[in-house]
Amino acid sequence: MSKPVTIRVPDELAAQLRERAETEGTTVTALITEAARTAVRDPRLEDAAEVFRTFVADNADAFDTAFPDDAPARQDATRAA
């Protein structure tokens, strides 16, 4: 379920939104909805996700060595299977 929300924007911004939506093959509503989601997203989650990604990247070899039966297949062709 969704709720309609009405906002007023300057004519220039409305034109920019229409142009961007057309360029991206989407709608002005979709652009504004994504901007609203971004505005309310907890930045700590993004920071935590980046810390996790870095940790995994930095320690993947150690985990693979410690748990060889659980090591995932890698898309990275430089690594031996």
N, C-alpha and C positions, 0 to 999 in steps of 0.2 A: 504494500500500500504506500502511496506517496501523497504528499501534501503540496498543493500549489503555494508558491511563494512569489510575491510580486516585489520587484525592486525597480528603482529608477536609476538610470545611468545616463551620463551625458551622451548626446548624439554621436560624438566622435568615438566614444568607447563602444557604443552599440554597433557602429560600423566596423570597428576593429574586431569585435566578437563575431559578427557575421562573416567577415573576410577569413578569419582564422578557422571558423567552423567549416566553411566551404573548402579551404585549403586542406584541412585534415579529414574531410569527408565525414563530418559529424554535425551535431546541432549546437546551437547556442546554449540550449538547456543542458546538454551533456558537458560542455565546457564549464559552465557555471557550477554544475553539480560536482564536478571533479575539483574545482577550485574550493568549493565549500568543504569537501571531504579533506582536502589538504589543510585547510585552515583549522579544522578541529582535531586533526591527527595529533596524537601525543608525540612530540619530537623525541622523547626518551626511547620510544619503541624503535625509531629509525636508528638512533645511536646504538642501542643494544643489538640490533640486527647487524650493523656494521662491525661491531666488536666481535660478534659471533662469527661472521664471515671471515674476518681477519684471523681469528683464533683457529678456525678450521683449516684455512689455507696454510697457516704457519705450522700446524701440527699434524697435517694429514699423513705424512710419511711415518711419524711416530705411532699414530693410531693403526695404520696399516700393518706396521711391523708387530705391534703388540697384539693385534687381533686379525691375523691374516685371513681367517675364514669369514670374517665379516667385512673385509675391505670391499668397497663398491667398485664396479667397473669404471674406469676413467675414460673420458672422451679424449684426454690428452694423449696423443700418439707418441710423445717422447718418452713415455713411461713404460717399462716392461710389464707385461701382464703376469 
